[in-house]
Amino acid sequence: MKNLTKTLIFLALSGLFAQSALAQDAAATAAMKEIADIITNLNHFPSDEDKAALAEISGNMSFPQGLRDMADAVANISHSATAEAKEAMAAIQANAQAPEAAKEMAAIIANINHTASAEAKQTLAALFP
């Protein structure tokens, strides 16, 4: 009986942690989509509203560092990404553990010149519908 109780507690806790991980993944995915939408509508620099949304993402310590770095990079775009942002985006692209969608978005951020290209916008729309 004691083993059965331990097993049930273990399964219940495992379920809670799995739901927490799923919620975190959903939140990170939503944040990625928000960054993609901002990039798609970017014209020389993000609006004040966009900067506020990006600050929320970059300040959320539960998100992966790469996601926070992308939010910072986009928030600081003034016609193009800063040199520091380009380095951070190159690090994301070189990270074997980074999801492919993150690598593609990092490349787009690093190559923005006043606005995202039509091809970049199509890529973002396909990655984050």
N, CA and C atoms as an extended XYZ file, in Angstrom:
387
Properties=species:S:1:pos:R:3:atomname:S:1:resname:S:1:resid:I:1 pbc="F F F"
N         0.808       -1.183        0.000 N   MET     1
C         0.000        0.000        0.000 CA  MET     1
C         0.860        1.259        0.000 C   MET     1
N         1.950        1.216        0.768 N   LYS     2
C         2.836        2.361        0.851 CA  LYS     2
C         3.483        2.636       -0.510 C   LYS     2
N         3.892        1.580       -1.220 N   ASN     3
C         4.489        1.747       -2.541 CA  ASN     3
C         3.488        2.329       -3.535 C   ASN     3
N         2.249        1.901       -3.449 N   LEU     4
C         1.200        2.417       -4.324 CA  LEU     4
C         1.007        3.914       -4.085 C   LEU     4
N         1.017        4.329       -2.831 N   THR     5
C         0.860        5.741       -2.489 CA  THR     5
C         2.024        6.560       -3.049 C   THR     5
N         3.247        6.052       -2.879 N   LYS     6
C         4.426        6.736       -3.402 CA  LYS     6
C         4.350        6.854       -4.924 C   LYS     6
N         3.924        5.791       -5.570 N   THR     7
C         3.807        5.795       -7.019 CA  THR     7
C         2.783        6.827       -7.482 C   THR     7
N         1.643        6.880       -6.809 N   LEU     8
C         0.600        7.844       -7.173 CA  LEU     8
C         1.074        9.283       -6.961 C   LEU     8
N         1.774        9.535       -5.870 N   ILE     9
C         2.320       10.872       -5.611 CA  ILE     9
C         3.337       11.232       -6.690 C   ILE     9
N         4.201       10.282       -7.023 N   PHE    10
C         5.199       10.524       -8.058 CA  PHE    10
C         4.535       10.866       -9.390 C   PHE    10
N         3.524       10.099       -9.758 N   LEU    11
C         2.826       10.343      -11.027 CA  LEU    11
C         2.119       11.699      -11.021 C   LEU    11
N         1.521       12.051       -9.903 N   ALA    12
C         0.838       13.339       -9.796 CA  ALA    12
C         1.830       14.489       -9.937 C   ALA    12
N         2.956       14.391       -9.247 N   LEU    13
C         3.969       15.442       -9.336 CA  LEU    13
C         4.578       15.507      -10.735 C   LEU    13
N         4.793       14.355      -11.344 N   SER    14
C         5.322       14.328      -12.704 CA  SER    14
C         4.370       15.038      -13.651 C   SER    14
N         3.090       14.816      -13.476 N   GLY    15
C         2.083       15.475      -14.303 CA  GLY    15
C         2.091       16.977      -14.114 C   GLY    15
N         2.262       17.426      -12.866 N   LEU    16
C         2.306       18.862      -12.608 CA  LEU    16
C         3.514       19.505      -13.266 C   LEU    16
N         4.664       18.851      -13.155 N   PHE    17
C         5.860       19.405      -13.777 CA  PHE    17
C         5.750       19.386      -15.289 C   PHE    17
N         5.172       18.361      -15.843 N   ALA    18
C         4.995       18.289      -17.294 CA  ALA    18
C         4.069       19.392      -17.765 C   ALA    18
N         2.984       19.657      -17.020 N   GLN    19
C         2.078       20.735      -17.398 CA  GLN    19
C         2.778       22.079      -17.299 C   GLN    19
N         3.605       22.241      -16.292 N   SER    20
C         4.362       23.480      -16.146 CA  SER    20
C         5.310       23.665      -17.324 C   SER    20
N         5.983       22.591      -17.735 N   ALA    21
C         6.893       22.669      -18.875 CA  ALA    21
C         6.122       22.989      -20.152 C   ALA    21
N         4.954       22.379      -20.311 N   LEU    22
C         4.135       22.670      -21.494 CA  LEU    22
C         3.677       24.113      -21.492 C   LEU    22
N         3.285       24.623      -20.347 N   ALA    23
C         2.866       26.020      -20.251 CA  ALA    23
C         4.025       26.942      -20.586 C   ALA    23
N         5.225       26.606      -20.107 N   GLN    24
C         6.407       27.410      -20.401 CA  GLN    24
C         6.695       27.392      -21.894 C   GLN    24
N         6.616       26.220      -22.530 N   ASP    25
C         6.841       26.127      -23.963 CA  ASP    25
C         5.813       26.955      -24.724 C   ASP    25
N         4.562       26.912      -24.285 N   ALA    26
C         3.510       27.696      -24.935 CA  ALA    26
C         3.785       29.188      -24.785 C   ALA    26
N         4.234       29.606      -23.620 N   ALA    27
C         4.543       31.019      -23.390 CA  ALA    27
C         5.727       31.458      -24.250 C   ALA    27
N         6.747       30.616      -24.341 N   ALA    28
C         7.906       30.943      -25.171 CA  ALA    28
C         7.524       31.004      -26.648 C   ALA    28
N         6.673       30.096      -27.079 N   THR    29
C         6.213       30.104      -28.465 CA  THR    29
C         5.420       31.376      -28.747 C   THR    29
N         4.561       31.773      -27.817 N   ALA    30
C         3.788       33.009      -27.976 CA  ALA    30
C         4.724       34.219      -28.037 C   ALA    30
N         5.767       34.204      -27.228 N   ALA    31
C         6.738       35.302      -27.242 CA  ALA    31
C         7.491       35.343      -28.572 C   ALA    31
N         7.847       34.182      -29.079 N   MET    32
C         8.520       34.128      -30.395 CA  MET    32
C         7.613       34.712      -31.471 C   MET    32
N         6.332       34.353      -31.430 N   LYS    33
C         5.384       34.885      -32.412 CA  LYS    33
C         5.266       36.394      -32.277 C   LYS    33
N         5.250       36.885      -31.046 N   GLU    34
C         5.156       38.328      -30.837 CA  GLU    34
C         6.373       39.039      -31.429 C   GLU    34
N         7.551       38.482      -31.216 N   ILE    35
C         8.766       39.066      -31.798 CA  ILE    35
C         8.676       39.018      -33.321 C   ILE    35
N         8.223       37.897      -33.870 N   ALA    36
C         8.088       37.762      -35.329 CA  ALA    36
C         7.126       38.805      -35.882 C   ALA    36
N         6.007       39.019      -35.198 N   ASP    37
C         5.034       40.019      -35.650 CA  ASP    37
C         5.636       41.421      -35.623 C   ASP    37
N         6.409       41.708      -34.593 N   ILE    38
C         7.061       43.020      -34.495 CA  ILE    38
C         8.063       43.193      -35.633 C   ILE    38
N         8.844       42.163      -35.912 N   ILE    39
C         9.816       42.234      -37.009 CA  ILE    39
C         9.104       42.459      -38.337 C   ILE    39
N         8.005       41.756      -38.538 N   THR    40
C         7.261       41.857      -39.791 CA  THR    40
C         6.768       43.280      -40.030 C   THR    40
N         6.388       43.972      -38.964 N   ASN    41
C         5.851       45.336      -39.095 CA  ASN    41
C         6.887       46.423      -38.840 C   ASN    41
N         8.120       46.032      -38.586 N   LEU    42
C         9.184       46.978      -38.257 CA  LEU    42
C         9.477       47.907      -39.435 C   LEU    42
N         9.597       49.188      -39.129 N   ASN    43
C         9.965       50.179      -40.140 CA  ASN    43
C        11.018       51.089      -39.526 C   ASN    43
N        12.267       50.763      -39.726 N   HIS    44
C        13.442       51.484      -39.231 CA  HIS    44
C        13.738       51.229      -37.745 C   HIS    44
N        12.697       51.173      -36.908 N   PHE    45
C        12.881       50.915      -35.483 CA  PHE    45
C        11.532       50.516      -34.894 C   PHE    45
N        11.532       49.815      -33.755 N   PRO    46
C        10.262       49.409      -33.137 CA  PRO    46
C         9.543       50.605      -32.509 C   PRO    46
N         8.226       50.537      -32.499 N   SER    47
C         7.426       51.584      -31.856 CA  SER    47
C         7.596       51.495      -30.337 C   SER    47
N         7.115       52.506      -29.643 N   ASP    48
C         7.172       52.490      -28.176 CA  ASP    48
C         6.382       51.307      -27.624 C   ASP    48
N         5.242       51.007      -28.242 N   GLU    49
C         4.428       49.862      -27.823 CA  GLU    49
C         5.201       48.551      -28.036 C   GLU    49
N         5.864       48.445      -29.182 N   ASP    50
C         6.669       47.257      -29.467 CA  ASP    50
C         7.816       47.131      -28.472 C   ASP    50
N         8.467       48.250      -28.168 N   LYS    51
C         9.576       48.222      -27.211 CA  LYS    51
C         9.106       47.748      -25.836 C   LYS    51
N         7.908       48.162      -25.443 N   ALA    52
C         7.370       47.729      -24.145 CA  ALA    52
C         7.119       46.220      -24.148 C   ALA    52
N         6.557       45.708      -25.238 N   ALA    53
C         6.304       44.264      -25.345 CA  ALA    53
C         7.627       43.497      -25.346 C   ALA    53
N         8.604       44.011      -26.057 N   LEU    54
C         9.916       43.359      -26.111 CA  LEU    54
C        10.613       43.397      -24.749 C   LEU    54
N        10.432       44.488      -24.013 N   ALA    55
C        11.025       44.592      -22.668 CA  ALA    55
C        10.422       43.552      -21.734 C   ALA    55
N         9.122       43.297      -21.876 N   GLU    56
C         8.495       42.254      -21.057 CA  GLU    56
C         9.103       40.890      -21.355 C   GLU    56
N         9.335       40.625      -22.636 N   ILE    57
C         9.923       39.341      -23.021 CA  ILE    57
C        11.355       39.242      -22.514 C   ILE    57
N        12.140       40.287      -22.751 N   SER    58
C        13.551       40.221      -22.352 CA  SER    58
C        13.720       40.205      -20.841 C   SER    58
N        12.736       40.709      -20.114 N   GLY    59
C        12.823       40.711      -18.663 CA  GLY    59
C        12.261       39.466      -18.001 C   GLY    59
N        11.689       38.565      -18.782 N   ASN    60
C        11.096       37.351      -18.236 CA  ASN    60
C        12.176       36.279      -18.092 C   ASN    60
N        12.658       36.124      -16.875 N   MET    61
C        13.774       35.209      -16.622 CA  MET    61
C        13.406       33.739      -16.798 C   MET    61
N        12.133       33.441      -16.979 N   SER    62
C        11.749       32.048      -17.217 CA  SER    62
C        11.928       31.665      -18.681 C   SER    62
N        12.133       32.655      -19.547 N   PHE    63
C        12.385       32.367      -20.960 CA  PHE    63
C        13.858       32.028      -21.178 C   PHE    63
N        14.143       31.231      -22.205 N   PRO    64
C        15.548       30.934      -22.519 CA  PRO    64
C        16.319       32.212      -22.859 C   PRO    64
N        17.595       32.204      -22.568 N   GLN    65
C        18.442       33.379      -22.810 CA  GLN    65
C        18.395       33.813      -24.272 C   GLN    65
N        18.407       32.869      -25.191 N   GLY    66
C        18.376       33.219      -26.612 CA  GLY    66
C        17.125       33.998      -26.984 C   GLY    66
N        15.999       33.625      -26.433 N   LEU    67
C        14.748       34.332      -26.693 CA  LEU    67
C        14.828       35.753      -26.144 C   LEU    67
N        15.360       35.889      -24.947 N   ARG    68
C        15.518       37.225      -24.349 CA  ARG    68
C        16.495       38.066      -25.155 C   ARG    68
N        17.550       37.426      -25.679 N   ASP    69
C        18.517       38.139      -26.515 CA  ASP    69
C        17.876       38.640      -27.809 C   ASP    69
N        16.990       37.815      -28.395 N   MET    70
C        16.304       38.249      -29.616 CA  MET    70
C        15.406       39.448      -29.330 C   MET    70
N        14.692       39.415      -28.217 N   ALA    71
C        13.833       40.547      -27.846 CA  ALA    71
C        14.666       41.807      -27.652 C   ALA    71
N        15.804       41.693      -26.972 N   ASP    72
C        16.702       42.841      -26.781 CA  ASP    72
C        17.216       43.366      -28.116 C   ASP    72
N        17.610       42.451      -28.990 N   ALA    73
C        18.155       42.850      -30.287 CA  ALA    73
C        17.129       43.641      -31.087 C   ALA    73
N        15.894       43.157      -31.122 N   VAL    74
C        14.852       43.848      -31.887 CA  VAL    74
C        14.509       45.183      -31.226 C   VAL    74
N        14.468       45.222      -29.911 N   ALA    75
C        14.148       46.465      -29.199 CA  ALA    75
C        15.164       47.560      -29.499 C   ALA    75
N        16.401       47.184      -29.773 N   ASN    76
C        17.467       48.160      -29.992 CA  ASN    76
C        17.769       48.423      -31.459 C   ASN    76
N        16.936       47.905      -32.345 N   ILE    77
C        17.150       48.171      -33.767 CA  ILE    77
C        16.889       49.638      -34.065 C   ILE    77
N        17.829       50.234      -34.735 N   SER    78
C        17.682       51.576      -35.282 CA  SER    78
C        18.226       51.479      -36.695 C   SER    78
N        17.365       51.151      -37.626 N   HIS    79
C        17.678       50.896      -39.030 CA  HIS    79
C        18.302       49.514      -39.238 C   HIS    79
N        19.127       49.087      -38.299 N   SER    80
C        19.701       47.737      -38.353 CA  SER    80
C        20.077       47.314      -36.937 C   SER    80
N        20.397       46.045      -36.791 N   ALA    81
C        20.795       45.532      -35.478 CA  ALA    81
C        22.161       46.089      -35.093 C   ALA    81
N        22.368       46.256      -33.795 N   THR    82
C        23.665       46.729      -33.303 CA  THR    82
C        24.717       45.632      -33.495 C   THR    82
N        25.966       45.999      -33.386 N   ALA    83
C        27.054       45.026      -33.505 CA  ALA    83
C        26.926       43.950      -32.423 C   ALA    83
N        26.581       44.372      -31.203 N   GLU    84
C        26.423       43.415      -30.106 CA  GLU    84
C        25.264       42.459      -30.393 C   GLU    84
N        24.184       42.992      -30.940 N   ALA    85
C        23.026       42.155      -31.268 CA  ALA    85
C        23.380       41.151      -32.363 C   ALA    85
N        24.151       41.599      -33.338 N   LYS    86
C        24.556       40.689      -34.418 CA  LYS    86
C        25.409       39.543      -33.867 C   LYS    86
N        26.263       39.858      -32.894 N   GLU    87
C        27.069       38.809      -32.256 CA  GLU    87
C        26.174       37.827      -31.501 C   GLU    87
N        25.187       38.346      -30.786 N   ALA    88
C        24.267       37.488      -30.040 CA  ALA    88
C        23.459       36.613      -30.999 C   ALA    88
N        23.055       37.180      -32.141 N   MET    89
C        22.283       36.410      -33.122 CA  MET    89
C        23.159       35.330      -33.762 C   MET    89
N        24.436       35.634      -33.976 N   ALA    90
C        25.367       34.631      -34.512 CA  ALA    90
C        25.543       33.484      -33.514 C   ALA    90
N        25.569       33.820      -32.221 N   ALA    91
C        25.698       32.783      -31.184 CA  ALA    91
C        24.473       31.872      -31.186 C   ALA    91
N        23.291       32.439      -31.370 N   ILE    92
C        22.073       31.617      -31.432 CA  ILE    92
C        22.138       30.700      -32.643 C   ILE    92
N        22.552       31.241      -33.777 N   GLN    93
C        22.637       30.439      -34.998 CA  GLN    93
C        23.651       29.306      -34.862 C   GLN    93
N        24.693       29.524      -34.088 N   ALA    94
C        25.737       28.512      -33.917 CA  ALA    94
C        25.407       27.495      -32.830 C   ALA    94
N        24.380       27.767      -32.034 N   ASN    95
C        24.010       26.898      -30.920 CA  ASN    95
C        23.284       25.655      -31.442 C   ASN    95
N        23.896       24.513      -31.269 N   ALA    96
C        23.313       23.257      -31.761 CA  ALA    96
C        21.993       22.925      -31.059 C   ALA    96
N        21.784       23.436      -29.857 N   GLN    97
C        20.566       23.144      -29.111 CA  GLN    97
C        19.417       24.098      -29.435 C   GLN    97
N        19.705       25.179      -30.132 N   ALA    98
C        18.654       26.151      -30.460 CA  ALA    98
C        17.711       25.560      -31.500 C   ALA    98
N        16.408       25.777      -31.335 N   PRO    99
C        15.456       25.296      -32.337 CA  PRO    99
C        15.710       25.966      -33.690 C   PRO    99
N        15.387       25.270      -34.753 N   GLU   100
C        15.616       25.799      -36.101 CA  GLU   100
C        14.884       27.122      -36.314 C   GLU   100
N        13.670       27.242      -35.781 N   ALA   101
C        12.912       28.489      -35.939 CA  ALA   101
C        13.648       29.655      -35.282 C   ALA   101
N        14.269       29.418      -34.137 N   ALA   102
C        15.035       30.466      -33.452 CA  ALA   102
C        16.253       30.852      -34.275 C   ALA   102
N        16.914       29.869      -34.869 N   LYS   103
C        18.079       30.161      -35.708 CA  LYS   103
C        17.686       31.008      -36.909 C   LYS   103
N        16.556       30.672      -37.525 N   GLU   104
C        16.100       31.438      -38.686 CA  GLU   104
C        15.723       32.862      -38.284 C   GLU   104
N        15.041       32.999      -37.147 N   MET   105
C        14.677       34.339      -36.697 CA  MET   105
C        15.919       35.150      -36.353 C   MET   105
N        16.907       34.530      -35.736 N   ALA   106
C        18.150       35.221      -35.401 CA  ALA   106
C        18.841       35.728      -36.662 C   ALA   106
N        18.834       34.927      -37.716 N   ALA   107
C        19.441       35.358      -38.983 CA  ALA   107
C        18.693       36.552      -39.556 C   ALA   107
N        17.375       36.517      -39.473 N   ILE   108
C        16.565       37.630      -39.985 CA  ILE   108
C        16.861       38.901      -39.198 C   ILE   108
N        16.918       38.798      -37.873 N   ILE   109
C        17.204       39.964      -37.028 CA  ILE   109
C        18.567       40.550      -37.381 C   ILE   109
N        19.560       39.689      -37.533 N   ALA   110
C        20.916       40.155      -37.826 CA  ALA   110
C        21.013       40.860      -39.173 C   ALA   110
N        20.137       40.507      -40.095 N   ASN   111
C        20.224       41.064      -41.455 CA  ASN   111
C        19.208       42.154      -41.762 C   ASN   111
N        18.480       42.619      -40.769 N   ILE   112
C        17.504       43.687      -41.020 CA  ILE   112
C        18.232       44.949      -41.467 C   ILE   112
N        17.700       45.533      -42.529 N   ASN   113
C        18.218       46.798      -43.036 CA  ASN   113
C        17.010       47.708      -43.250 C   ASN   113
N        16.675       48.492      -42.258 N   HIS   114
C        15.518       49.385      -42.220 CA  HIS   114
C        14.201       48.636      -42.015 C   HIS   114
N        14.052       47.508      -42.676 N   THR   115
C        12.857       46.682      -42.545 CA  THR   115
C        13.231       45.255      -42.920 C   THR   115
N        12.398       44.313      -42.545 N   ALA   116
C        12.653       42.921      -42.946 CA  ALA   116
C        12.327       42.779      -44.432 C   ALA   116
N        13.093       41.966      -45.119 N   SER   117
C        12.849       41.743      -46.545 CA  SER   117
C        11.527       40.988      -46.738 C   SER   117
N        11.026       41.020      -47.952 N   ALA   118
C         9.790       40.288      -48.268 CA  ALA   118
C         9.976       38.800      -47.993 C   ALA   118
N        11.144       38.273      -48.328 N   GLU   119
C        11.444       36.859      -48.078 CA  GLU   119
C        11.463       36.565      -46.580 C   GLU   119
N        12.058       37.460      -45.801 N   ALA   120
C        12.113       37.283      -44.345 CA  ALA   120
C        10.700       37.299      -43.760 C   ALA   120
N         9.856       38.195      -44.262 N   LYS   121
C         8.473       38.262      -43.779 CA  LYS   121
C         7.724       36.981      -44.104 C   LYS   121
N         7.956       36.426      -45.286 N   GLN   122
C         7.319       35.155      -45.658 CA  GLN   122
C         7.793       34.026      -44.756 C   GLN   122
N         9.087       34.004      -44.470 N   THR   123
C         9.654       32.985      -43.583 CA  THR   123
C         9.029       33.073      -42.200 C   THR   123
N         8.941       34.292      -41.661 N   LEU   124
C         8.350       34.466      -40.332 CA  LEU   124
C         6.885       34.071      -40.315 C   LEU   124
N         6.155       34.396      -41.385 N   ALA   125
C         4.738       34.028      -41.457 CA  ALA   125
C         4.573       32.505      -41.489 C   ALA   125
N         5.492       31.822      -42.152 N   ALA   126
C         5.431       30.360      -42.211 CA  ALA   126
C         5.826       29.730      -40.866 C   ALA   126
N         6.805       30.305      -40.206 N   LEU   127
C         7.279       29.768      -38.924 CA  LEU   127
C         6.319       30.054      -37.778 C   LEU   127
N         5.684       31.214      -37.823 N   PHE   128
C         4.823       31.658      -36.718 CA  PHE   128
C         3.482       32.156      -37.256 C   PHE   128
N         2.653       31.215      -37.728 N   PRO   129
C         1.367       31.618      -38.341 CA  PRO   129
C         0.401       32.220      -37.329 C   PRO   129
